[in-house]
């Protein structure tokens, strides 16, 4: 996995199955969002750059 991704500009269809998880990539924690119904349809962001739910209150 690499943390870089580009948009394909395509709409998500009804056959998509989107999931999210915290995963370790290159020894660092990342938020990974993926469409598990498609190959290579995912994006990852370092958790250092994400907000927590407590920060949203």
ABEGO torsion letter per residue (X at the ends): XBABBBBAGBBBBAABBBBBBBBBBGGBBBBBBBBAABBGBBBBBBAAABBBAAAAX
